[in-house]
């Protein structure tokens, strides 16, 4: 019964990470695209009822760039984790910023 408990705990962690990375990153990217359209204004953000195109919002561009930067950062951390594991090392967040350390 203990093995089933351990398997369910691991499955729960995999499910949460899968939702965050599998659905969360594309959602964040889509939010960045939407923010860039809001930041550009004009024809990039057309209303369905045919009203005049809205003006540009500089905050939208900033939010969009931040969303894209976060997606790229998470992807690079994932690649770094895979490469570090291949070389027998671990990716540690012990010092707030990620570092590659020896296992042990």
C-alpha positions, 0 to 999 in steps of 0.5 A: 500500500505504501508503493501506491501512496508514493505513486499517487504523490508522484503522479500528482506532482507530474500532473501539476507540472504538466498543467503548468508547463503544458498549458500554462506556457502556451497560455502565457504566450497567447496572453503576450500576443493579445497584450502586443495587439492591445499595445499596437492598437489600430487594425491589430485590435478590431472590434466585432461590432465595427466601431473605430479601432482603438489607440495604441497602449504602450503598457500592452507592449511592455506586458507582451514583452514581459510575457515572452521573456518569461516563456523564453526564460522557462524554456531555457531553464528546462533545457539547462536542467536536461543538459545538467542532468546529462552531465551528472549535475543538478540545477539548484535554486539555492541562491535564488538564481539558478546554478549548476552543481555536482550531485551529492 
